Amino acid sequence: MTSPVVPAAVPLAGRGSLRIVAVLAALASSLLLLFLAVPIGKLIGAGGMEGARRLVTDSELRQSMALTALTATAATLIGVVGGTPLAWLLARRSFRGRAVLSAVLDLPLLIPHPVAGIALLLLLGRESAVGGALLTAGLRVVGTPLGIIAAMLFVAAPLFISGAREAFARVDPRFEAVARTLGDPPLRAFLRITLPLSRRGLVASAVVMWARAVSEFGAIVVLTYNPKVASVLSYDRFTSFGLNEALPVAAVLAVLALIPLTALRTLRGADDGAGS
């Protein structure tokens, strides 16, 4: 009978090095957390109350917030409908060009957003074939809420696709195979098995996409400066009147993006606690 292997004791000098590394890692993490959290906290603290007051008194701010929420919701719905099949395809199928397709879908996350706006302008502007055809059909994109939706969709949809892909990948393919052996066609197996099991991940990805769409500026300002979403209004007031006028708009916009993300994390934490 072999004796159990006893791990070698860590030398005292090695333990000291590990403690130093742990302290340095904790210090770096704390500094990063402060760097990420303090600016948002100061923004909301400095302009939150005034922003709430101006939601009542400032009609332009109310209109921009309503436009922001509506266009972000429209972009998210389009992203969910169009992105869900793509996410399932990337999670479940291996095919030639899969890596290229994944890279193309991730590219809008990596390029500067004003560049994304310029690329969309080349596609949807009145001088382009697509933009000209849409204009002939009575649909003007540039300078309208449709341009805002297009910009939000372009920069935020990759976040949904990436999250949905991970949600689908976590569903065991054997469940789908069992449904197929029981006579379900692929679409029915997807609707009855895969979609319910990945629902939480899909909802979380949609919320993240919505919050990203709400906060978009660079691509929107190229396509549609007017009517103004909240991010463009904040920039406009900053350049025209200074920091004090921009603060309330920026604070309300930060809260608008923060609320659904916080609610999502809270609900997921409650679900995890209930399941443990």
N, C-alpha and C positions, 0 to 999 in steps of 0.2 A: 504494500500500500504506500503510495507516494505521499510525501508530506506536502501540505499546501505551500505555495510560493508566497513568501512574505515580502512585500515591497521594501526596497531599500530605503533606509531613513534619509531624509533630505538633510544635507549638511547644514550646520548653523549659518555658514556664510551664504548658502543658497537660499535659506529661509529669509534672511535679511534682504537679499536681492528681490525675492518674490514680494515681500512687504513693500519695498520701494516701488516696484512696478505697479502693485495694486493701488498704492496711494496716488501715484502719478496718473493712473487711469481714472481713478475717482475724481481727481482734481480736473483733468481734461474734460470729463463728462459733465461735471458741475459747471465749468466755464461755458461749455457749449450750450447747456440747457439755459443758463442765464442769458447768453447771447441771443438765443432764439426766442425766449419768453419775455424778457424785459422790454424790448422795443414794442411788442404788441400790447403788453400791459400798460406801458406809458402812453401809448397812442389812445387806448380805450379810456384810461384814466383822465387824460388831458382833454379829450373831445367827446367822450361818451354822453355825458349829461347834456351838453350843448347840442349834440347830434340828436338826442331824443327830443329835446325841445323844438329843434328846427324841423323835425318830422311833422310837427303840428303846424308850424308857422311858415315853412318854406315850401311852396308848391313845386318849385323846380326840383328840390331834393326828393320830394315824394314821388314825382313822376319818374325821376331817374332810378329810384329804388324799385318802383313797380316794373319799369322797363327791364331792369337788370334781372329781377326774379323771373319775369315771364320769358324773356329770351333764353336765360340759362335753363329753365324748365323745358322749353321747346328743344333746345340743343341736346339736352340729356335724353329726352324721349327718342329723338332721332338716333342718338348714339347707342341707346339700349337696343332699339329695333334692328339697326344695321350692324352693331358690333357683336351682338350675342352669337349669331351664326359664325362670324369670323373667329371669335374666341373658342367656340366649340371645335371648329375645324383645326385650329392650331393645337388644341389640347388633345384631340382624339385621333388625328390623322397624320401620317408621315407621307410626304410627297416631295417631289423635286421642286425646288424653289421655296421651300418652307422658311428657310433662314432668311432669304431675301424678303419674303413677305413680312416676316416679323420685324426686320430692320426698317422697312418702309413704314410700317405702322408705328414704330417707336420714334421715327425721325422728327415728327413735329414737337416732341418733348425736348429735343436737343438743339434745334436751330433757334436763333434769336426770334422772339415773337414779332417784332417789326418786319423781319425777313419773311415770316409766315404770312403776315398781312400783305406784303408785296407780292408773294407767290399767288395768294388768293386773288389779288387785284388783277394779275396777269390772266387768271382763269375766268374771273367773273366780271371784269370791267367791260364797259360798253364797246371798247375796241377789239375785244376778243371774240372768237367764234361763239363760245358758250354764252358769254354775257350779251352779245348782240342778239343771239337767238332768243334768250330770255326776255330781253327788252322788246323785241318784236312781238313776243307773246304777251306782253303787258306786265312782265315781272322785272322790276328794277331792283338789283341787289345792293350795289354800292350806294351808300348814303341813306339806307333804309334799315329797319329792324331785321330784314333778311340778311343784310351784311353782318350785323351783330351776331346773329345765330350762326352764320357760316364761320365766322372767326372763332366763336366759342367752341363750335363742334370740332374744328380743325385742331385746336390746341388741347382740348380736354378729352376727346374720345379715346385717344390712346391709353389714358389712365383707366377708363372703364374696360377696354379690351384686355389690358394686362391683368387687371384684377379678376375679370370674369374667366379668363383663361386659367388662372390659378384655382378658381372655385371649381371649374369643371374638372381640372386635373385631380382634385382631391376626392372626386366621386369614383368609387371602384367600378371599373368597366364591367366587372362580372355581373353587377346588378342589371346593367343594360342587356348583357348577353342572356341572362335568365328571362327577362321580359321578351326578348326576341324569340327564344325557344318556345315561349308560351303563345306565340302567334302575333305579337305586337310588331307592326312595321317600325322602321327607324324613327319616324317622326313621333309616333305615339309613345314609343319607349322613352324618347327624349322628354316629352311633355309629362309623362306619368312618373318617371324615375329620376332622370338627371336634373331636370329643372327644379323640382321640389327640394332635392337634396343639396343643390347648390344655391338655394334662394338667398341665404344670409350673405354669402359672398357677393352675389349679384347686386343685392340691395346696397351693401357697403360700397361696392365699386361705383354704383350710380350716384350715391351721395358724394363721394369724393369727386366724381366728374362734375356734379352740379356746383360744388364749392369752388372748384378750379375755374369753371366757366364764369361764375359770379365775379371772381377776382381778375379776370383777364383785362388787359389794357392794350399792349403793344399791337396785336393784330387788329383789334377793334378800331383803334384810332386811325389806322391806315385806311380801313374800309368804310367806316361810318363814324365821323366825328359828331355829327348831328343826325338824329336825336342822341342825346348823351346818356350813356349808362353811368353808374355811380363812379366807376374808376376814372372815366374821362371827365366827369364833372369835378372830381377832386383835383385832378391835374389842371383843369381849366381855372379853377378858383385859386389854386396855388400860384400859377403863373400870372394871373390877373390881379389878385388881391393879397397874396402872401400866405404864410403858414397858418395864421389864425383862422382864416376863412376856409382853408382846406381841411383843417383838423376835424371838424364835426362830420363832414362827409366821409372822410377816411375812417373815422372811428365806427360810424354806422355800417360801413361796408365790411370792416373787419368783423364786427359782431354778426353780420348777416352770413358770412362764411363760417364763423366759429360755431354758431349755434347747432347746425345740423351735424357737424363733425363731433361735437361734444356729446350730443344726444346719442349718436351712433355708438361711440365708444362706451357710453354709460350702459346702453342696452346690451351691447355685446358682453360687457363685464358682468351684468346681471344674469345673462343667459349662461355664461361660463360658470358663475357661482352656483346657479340652480342645477346645472348638470353635473357638478362635482360631488 
